[in-house]
Amino acid sequence: MAQSPAAYVVALTWVMNTYSQSQSKRAAAIALINTMSSTGLISSAYFWPSSWGPSYVNSYLICIFTSVVSIAMCWVFRVHLSRCNETAEAEEQVLGLPEGFRYLI
């Protein structure tokens, strides 16, 4: 689908900005995003068999489902980062420390 490359660039940028603590975590996250995007592009060629034509309803349903799953995963990741930010802020207030690292949301 046409939005996949644009979504890949946005996800890659978000991951690179989120995992900035250590180089090894960042490298693993980038490798995971690259692997998942390549897997999607390779497997998508098999979602359009000619036996499903001419309407290709099953193919469109697969594309819609994977898009919904992707959006849900991004939302869960965003909620997780928000909770991590809240936890860090609470710790800093208890210990009386200045504001430190926060995840980009």
Order of alpha helices (4+ residues) and beta strands (2+ residues): alpha-alpha-alpha
